[in-house]
Amino acid sequence: MTIAEQFIKDLETFINDQAADLNEKDKKACIDAALNCLRLNFKYQTIYIPTQDRQALLSRNKAIYADFTGHNHNDLARKHRLSLQQIYSIIRNQRKAAEGVAKPDKPVFLLVLDEHLPFDIAATGVSQNYAAALSQKIAAYILENYAGAFFTLPAKQNGRG
């Protein structure tokens, strides 16, 4: 079983357990909404699940920018165990934030979990409060159990997963 298949299976089980108070139809709808949300936002792309929470990432990015001298990209990449491309991106985004042009961005995966998943689950008919709480639990579960993982979600199979 690939990591993507295991991820789907584990996520289905987790949501099923967390939504124990819902009927079977609503549980299935929540599971499908979560998987469809991820598929829609990461279609044909590799998903990378960050190894740190958002606040830790923002702190790390600020530290990288503070240590940046203009010529030490490689040193920062080694020190923070990031690719050179990531260092360039972090510095560019932090520079824009310092100039007031843009907010420091958060990883796309966290953005999807924070901003899209609650609305997609609420669209199944559960209350917005229930959807928000379930989304937070899902996000915590994924970050705790799949931090550092990267994979591509397979296409839907048999109307599920």
Backbone as a ProteinNet text record, in pm:
[ID]
protein_1_A
[PRIMARY]
MTIAEQFIKDLETFINDQAADLNEKDKKACIDAALNCLRLNFKYQTIYIPTQDRQALLSRNKAIYADFTGHNHNDLARKHRLSLQQIYSIIRNQRKAAEGVAKPDKPVFLLVLDEHLPFDIAATGVSQNYAAALSQKIAAYILENYAGAFFTLPAKQNGRG
[TERTIARY]
84.7	0	89.5	59.6	137.9	102	184.9	156.6	25.8	-3.3	-127.9	-248.6	-241.1	-351.9	-370	-257.7	-264.6	-322	-280.9	-331.9	-484.4	-534.3	-678.8	-750.4	-699.4	-761.3	-763.8	-649.5	-640.7	-733.2	-739.2	-824.5	-972.5	-1010.7	-1148.7	-1182.7	-1093.4	-1115.5	-1124.6	-1033.4	-1031.9	-1161.3	-1202.7	-1324.8	-1445.3	-1449.4	-1558.7	-1566.9	-1452.2	-1449.1	-1488.3	-1439.4	-1466.3	-1610.9	-1671.4	-1809.1	-1906.8	-1873.4	-1955.3	-2098.7	-2119.7	-2253.6	-2340.6	-2282.5	-2358.3	-2411.1	-2515.3	-2563	-2463.8	-2478.4	-2382.7	-2374.5	-2488.5	-2490.4	-2408.3	-2425	-2351.4	-2202.2	-2170.4	-2028.4	-1961.7	-2027.7	-1973.5	-1958.7	-2056.2	-2050.3	-1930.8	-1904.5	-1790.5	-1657.9	-1650.8	-1529.1	-1506.2	-1610.3	-1599.2	-1563.5	-1622	-1593.3	-1446.2	-1392.5	-1251.7	-1159.1	-1185.3	-1100.1	-1114.8	-1237.1	-1257.6	-1191.4	-1193	-1126.1	-976.9	-915.9	-772.7	-746.1	-829.2	-810.1	-826.7	-927.8	-952.7	-834.7	-782.1	-674.9	-536.3	-518.6	-386.4	-388.6	-483.9	-496.4	-365.6	-312.1	-189.1	-65.1	-73.4	40.1	80.9	204.5	251	209.9	149.7	113.6	233.8	271.5	374.4	308.8	317.6	258.8	370	359.6	467.3	497.6	622.3	665.2	645.7	607.2	589.3	454.8	407.9	282.6	306.7	199	206.1	291.1	270.8	347.2	496.7	530.2	671.1	729.5	650.9	698.3	719.5	626.1	641.1	763.7	784.9	903.5	1031.5	1032	1149.3	1176.7	1072.6	1091.3	1143.4	1095.7	1146.5	1293.5	1330.7	1470.6	1560.3	1512.4	1589.3	1611.9	1507.2	1519.2	1613.2	1604.6	1693	1839.2	1865.2	2002.4	2054.3	1967.2	2004.9	2096.4	2211.9	2308.5	2309.6	2240.9	2241.7	2322.5	2408.1	2494.6	2503.5	2417	2431	2314	2259.3	2147	2181.9	2297.1	2336.9	2353.7	2413.9	2433.1	2298.5	2203.9	2070.9	1998.5	2015.6	1951.7	2005.7	2136.1	2195.4	2153.2	2158.7	2125.9	1981.9	1889.3	1747	1694.3	1785.2	1749.5	1636.5	1654.7	1557.9	1629.6	1551.6	1611.9	1647.4	1736.1	1774.6	1653.2	1568.9	1444.9	1356.5	1342.5	1261.3	1320.1	1451.4	1517.6	1488.5	1504.6	1475	1329.5	1238.3	1096.2	1067.8	1124.7	1104.1	1157.1	1275.6	1336.1	1252.2	1207.9	1124.1	994.4	929.1	803.3	823.2	930.2	958.1	993.5	1064.6	1097.4	969.5	877.8	749.6	671	673.1	601.5	662.8	795.5	864	833.4	811.1	778.8	629.5	552.4	408.9	333.9	400	338.2	250.2	293.2	217.4	243.3	149.8	169.6	262.1	337.6	415.6	316.9	348.6	252.3	274.1	164.8	173.6	174.6	222.8	223.9	83.9	77.8	-49.5	-133.3	-70.3	-147	-219.9	-152.2	-216.3	-325.7	-303.9	-405.8	-533	-517.6	-633.3	-705.8	-630	-692.5	-762.9	-702.6	-758.4	-875.5	-866.5	-961.9	-1061.8	-1027.6	-1119.2	-1194	-1124.1	-1185.1	-1311.2	-1312.9	-1436	-1558.1	-1538.6	-1649.8	-1697.7	-1602.4	-1640.6	-1717.4	-1677.8	-1749.8	-1886.2	-1893	-2022.1	-2118.8	-2066.3	-2151.7	-2223.5	-2183.7	-2250.9	-2382.6	-2404.3	-2527.9	-2508.7	-2387.5	-2363.3	-2348.6	-2361.9	-2352.2	-2210.5	-2199.3	-2068.1	-1978.2	-2035.4	-1956.1	-1903.6	-1989.8	-1948.7	-1838.7	-1858.2	-1760.3	-1626	-1629.8	-1505.6	-1432.7	-1506.6	-1444.8	-1388.3	-1463.2	-1414.3	-1292.4	-1293.7	-1178.9	-1053.5	-1068	-953.2	-897.9	-987.7	-943.6	-871.4	-926.3	-863.8	-724.8	-714	-584.4	-483	-523.2	-432.3	-389.3	-483.7	-453.4	-351.8	-375.6	-285.3	-146.2	-138.5	-8.4	66.3	-6.8	56.6	104.1	26.2	55.4	125.7	122.4	182.1	280.5	329.6	425.1	547	585.2	702.2	673.1	552.6	517.8	489.6	518	478.5	432.4	325.2	264.6	164.3	119.1	15.3	-107.1	-220.5	-344.1	-386.6	-427.6	-477.2	-616.2	-655.8	-791.3	-891.1	-1014	-1120.5	-1133.2	-1159	-1179.1	-1310.1	-1392	-1519.5	-1606	-1599.5	-1681.4	-1635.5	-1524.7	-1471.8	-1324.9	-1272.3	-1129.3	-1065.4
-117.5	0	124.1	217.7	340.2	432	532.5	627.3	701.5	731.2	801	713.8	586.7	495.8	478.9	469.9	458.6	586.4	700.7	830.1	834.8	795.2	797.4	703.8	584.3	486.2	538.6	591.4	644	764	851.4	970.1	929.5	834.3	785.2	728.1	646.5	586.9	693.7	791.1	898.4	979.3	1019.8	1100.3	1018.3	892.9	804	797.6	786.6	781.1	914.8	1023.9	1156.9	1200.2	1149.3	1187.4	1079	1011.7	899.6	941.8	1069.6	1116.5	1144.4	1133.4	1154.8	1022.7	1030.6	908.1	868.3	747.7	693.7	779	828.3	911.3	1038.6	1105	1228.3	1202.1	1089	1052.1	1037.2	962.3	940.2	1074.2	1161.4	1292.7	1373.8	1367.7	1439.8	1382.2	1250.3	1185.2	1226.2	1215.3	1251.9	1399.4	1485.8	1629.3	1656.7	1591.3	1611.8	1564	1445.3	1391.8	1473.7	1514.6	1596.5	1732.8	1788.8	1916.7	1904.8	1798.5	1777.5	1751	1668.7	1638.7	1763.7	1841.8	1962.5	2060.2	2075.3	2172.8	2122.2	1990.8	1935.3	1840.8	1861.6	1777.1	1777.7	1659	1639.1	1701.9	1736.1	1795.5	1705.9	1719.9	1648.2	1726.5	1656.9	1716.6	1703.1	1812.5	1806.9	1850.5	1765	1797.5	1852.2	1977.8	2041.1	1965.9	1976.5	1908.4	1993.2	2117.1	2205.9	2277	2327.7	2402.6	2541.3	2610	2738.9	2841	2852.2	2950.7	2919.8	2791.9	2752.9	2785.7	2763.9	2796.7	2947.2	3026.3	3171.6	3219.5	3162.6	3198	3158.9	3036.8	2991.4	3084.8	3122.4	3208.7	3346.5	3398.9	3527.6	3515.4	3404.7	3382.3	3372	3304.7	3293.9	3432.3	3512.8	3646.7	3733.5	3718.8	3796.1	3756.8	3629.6	3581	3603.8	3645.5	3661.9	3783	3760.8	3868.4	3918	3846.2	3881.4	3782.9	3707	3613.2	3477	3448.1	3323.1	3226.7	3225	3135.6	2989.3	2946.1	2806.3	2772	2863.5	2838.8	2826	2911.9	2906	2776.5	2733.7	2609.2	2490.9	2486	2377	2386.6	2505.9	2524.7	2483.6	2517.5	2492.4	2368	2296.9	2173.5	2196.3	2299.1	2333.7	2338.9	2334	2346.8	2493.7	2514.4	2650.3	2726.6	2656.7	2717.3	2766.4	2686.2	2726.4	2850	2855.2	2971.7	3097.7	3088.7	3204.3	3248.6	3154.4	3185.2	3250	3195.6	3250.1	3392.7	3414.7	3548.3	3647.2	3605.8	3692.8	3729.4	3630.7	3656.3	3738.8	3714.3	3792.6	3936.7	3955.3	4090.4	4166.7	4099.7	4162.8	4197.7	4107.8	4133	4251.8	4260.5	4371.2	4504.5	4499.8	4621.4	4652.6	4564.7	4584.7	4547.8	4479.3	4442.4	4318.7	4226	4101.4	4042.6	3961.4	3889.1	3771	3727.5	3606	3491.9	3416.2	3311.7	3187.1	3112.6	2986.5	2876.1	2759.1	2649.6	2625.2	2594.7	2577.2	2469.3	2362.2	2255.1	2307.1	2388.6	2445	2543.6	2618.3	2711.5	2636.2	2526.1	2445.4	2391.4	2337	2282.5	2389.4	2506.2	2614.6	2686.5	2708.8	2797.9	2730.3	2616.9	2552	2434.3	2352.6	2231.1	2257	2355.7	2378	2408.2	2485.4	2520.7	2400.3	2316.8	2198.9	2099.4	2085.7	1994.8	2053.4	2183.3	2247	2232.1	2225.8	2211.6	2076.9	1983.4	1852.7	1861.4	1972.1	1988.8	1991.2	1962.9	1974.2	2122.1	2156.6	2297.6	2350	2481.6	2542.2	2518	2523	2496.6	2353.8	2259.5	2118.8	2100.7	2162	2151.7	2211.6	2325.8	2389.6	2301.7	2246.6	2160.5	2034.1	1972.4	1850.9	1882.1	1994.9	2034.9	2053.8	2114.8	2133.5	1999.1	1906.1	1772.9	1700.9	1713.9	1651.6	1710	1841.9	1907.2	1860.4	1857.9	1813.8	1668.9	1584.6	1443.6	1428.5	1497.6	1487.9	1537.2	1653.8	1710.3	1623.9	1559.9	1474.1	1342.7	1285.6	1151.6	1146.4	1255.2	1253.8	1368	1429.6	1540.4	1494.2	1573.1	1543.4	1453.4	1403.5	1314.7	1394.7	1333	1392.6	1280.9	1308.8	1209	1277.2	1203.7	1250.8	1164.7	1227.6	1152.7	1084.8	959.2	891.7	944.2	919.1	956.2	874	923	851.2	710	616.1	478.6	427.3	367.8	310.1	409.9	536.6	636.5	672.2	618.7	646.1	679.1	720.8	734.3	812.7
0	0	0	-90.8	-97.5	19	41.6	150.1	122.7	-4.3	-37.4	-4.6	-38.1	-8.4	142.4	214.6	360.4	420.9	367.8	413.2	398.3	282.2	256.8	353.2	368	457.6	601.9	646.8	783.7	803.3	704.8	715.3	719.5	637.6	640.4	778.1	833	964.9	1072.3	1067.1	1166.7	1163.5	1044.7	1034.2	1078.3	1040.1	1081.3	1234.4	1300.2	1447.3	1510.1	1453.7	1510.1	1488.4	1383.3	1351.1	1396.6	1505.1	1555	1585.9	1616	1649.6	1525.9	1406.4	1283.4	1229.8	1148	1083.3	972.9	922.6	824.5	697.7	652.2	531.6	552.1	667.4	694.9	717.2	781.4	798.4	662	573.5	439.6	367	382.7	317.4	368.9	499.2	556.8	507.1	501.3	449.9	304.8	224.1	82.2	65.2	148.2	139.2	169.5	272.4	308.3	197.1	145.1	37.6	-90.1	-122.2	-241.7	-228.5	-109.3	-84.2	-114.5	-64.9	-89.5	-237.5	-298.3	-441	-526.7	-497	-574.6	-565.4	-446	-425.2	-463.3	-475.1	-504.5	-623.8	-714.6	-832	-911	-934.4	-1012	-947	-821.2	-750.7	-634.9	-597	-479.7	-356.4	-261.7	-133.7	-42.2	22	125.5	255.6	355.6	484.9	573.4	613.8	691.6	820.5	862.8	984.6	1108.8	1090.5	1205	1194.5	1306.5	1301	1242	1213.8	1145.3	1220.7	1351.5	1428.6	1425	1433	1426.6	1289.2	1183.7	1049.6	1032.8	1082.6	1072.7	1149.7	1266.8	1347	1274.3	1217.9	1142.9	1026	951.1	834.5	874.6	985.7	1035.4	1074.5	1136.3	1175.4	1051.6	948.3	823.9	765.2	761.7	705.4	789.8	920.8	1009.3	990.4	960.1	940.7	799.2	709.8	569.7	552.6	487.3	465.8	321.9	234.9	94	11.5	79	6.7	74.5	169.9	245.2	225.3	106	75.4	105.6	58.7	78	225.6	300.6	444	515.7	480.5	541.8	504.1	380.1	336.3	417.5	436.9	516.5	662.5	717.6	858.1	889.5	801.3	827.2	756.2	689.5	617.8	518.3	437.5	334.2	200.1	93.9	-38.9	-63.6	-156.8	-193.9	-247	-322.3	-374.1	-259.9	-152.8	-38.4	29.3	41.5	103.4	21.9	-109.6	-194.9	-176.4	-174.1	-158.2	-22.9	82.3	216.9	225.2	172.4	177.1	95.7	-22	-106	-32.4	27.1	97.6	223.6	295.5	416.1	380.2	269.9	224.4	189.2	118.7	84.4	210.6	307.1	433	506.4	506.8	573.9	506.4	375.8	301.3	306.3	371	380.5	254.1	162.3	35.8	51.9	134.6	150.8	287.9	332.4	457.8	430.9	531.6	510.7	481	377.4	342.1	425.5	441.7	513	408.6	445.2	348.9	293	165.6	96.8	164.7	209.6	272.6	396.1	477.4	596.5	558.6	453.9	405.5	367.1	296.1	255.7	378.4	474.9	595.6	677.1	687.4	769	703.8	573.1	508.3	414.9	359.4	264.7	326.4	403.5	457	540.2	630.7	708.4	621.1	514.8	427.4	346.3	303.6	226.3	313	438.1	527.5	562	584.3	614.5	497.1	376.7	258.7	255.4	340.8	346.9	422.5	493.9	569.1	719.5	767.1	911.6	945.2	1070.9	1109.8	1086.6	1074.5	1054.8	1175.6	1295.7	1415.7	1416.6	1379	1374.1	1268.8	1152	1043.6	1084.6	1153.1	1197.6	1299.2	1394.3	1495.9	1433	1341.7	1275.4	1190.1	1122.4	1039.6	1123.7	1240.8	1329.3	1376.1	1407.7	1449.5	1335.2	1215	1097.7	1075	1080.6	1059.9	1163.9	1289.7	1396.1	1373.7	1334.8	1310.1	1196.5	1086.3	971.4	1007.7	1072.1	1107	1207.7	1296.2	1396.3	1336.1	1246.3	1195.7	1061	987.3	852.9	829	934.1	919.3	841	742.9	661.8	542.4	532	421.1	294.6	182.1	55.2	-37.1	-108.6	-195.7	-287.1	-386.8	-477.1	-454.2	-434.3	-412.7	-542.7	-533.7	-654.1	-690	-811.8	-854.6	-776.3	-768.8	-699.4	-754.5	-665.3	-706.2	-648.5	-732.7	-689.2	-614	-653.8	-588.1	-448.8	-404.3	-270.1	-281.3	-160.5	-144.9	-243.8
[MASK]
+++++++++++++++++++++++++++++++++++++++++++++++++++++++++++++++++++++++++++++++++++++++++++++++++++++++++++++++++++++++++++++++++++++++++++++++++++++++++++++++++

